[in-house]
Amino acid sequence: MSTTNGNNALPAQFKKALQQTEQSRDATAVARLFREGAHLTNLGGDHGTDATKFWELYLEQFSEIASEFTGEIVSDRTAALEWQSRGKLADGRPVECRGVSVIEFDHDAVTSFRTYYDSAAFVRNGTRYSPH
């Protein structure tokens, strides 16, 4: 599924930067796309406005992770990005998860990030892991 209307440059940059972040294990590539004060949330709750901290916490949960984007709907200021991630949790267990991330953006930066995913893949003895 792919529908593109208007500006799709920033969503494409986001997808590439997230994959670079996952490969390098350095949050800088994706965090630099966020406007100062951008709001970040996932199923784990509200994560405030520090994009670098959000993505560092994301990486800490995995010993390895790779996301593949499988669909998108993009408008002038919003994108819904469908993804599937595979890898290993920090404790070595394999993990596979699917979800959707919604980004809002202006012409050159992400202004809001929300992500929704199948959290069952991250539950172990009452412990939750939170992907992007």
Stockholm file with secondary structure:
# STOCKHOLM 1.0

chainA/1-132         MSTTNGNNALPAQFKKALQQTEQSRDATAVARLFREGAHLTNLGGDHGTDATKFWELYLEQFSEIASEFTGEIVSDRTAALEWQSRGKLADGRPVECRGVSVIEFDHDAVTSFRTYYDSAAFVRNGTRYSPH
#=GR chainA/1-132 SS CEEECSCCHHHHHHHHHHHHHHHHTCTHHHHTTEEEEEEEEETTEECTTCHHHHHHHHHHTEEEEEEEEEEEEECSSEEEEEEEEEEEETTSCEEEEEEEEEEEECSSSEEEEEEEECGGGGEETTEECCCC
#=GC SS_cons         CEEECSCCHHHHHHHHHHHHHHHHTCTHHHHTTEEEEEEEEETTEECTTCHHHHHHHHHHTEEEEEEEEEEEEECSSEEEEEEEEEEEETTSCEEEEEEEEEEEECSSSEEEEEEEECGGGGEETTEECCCC
//
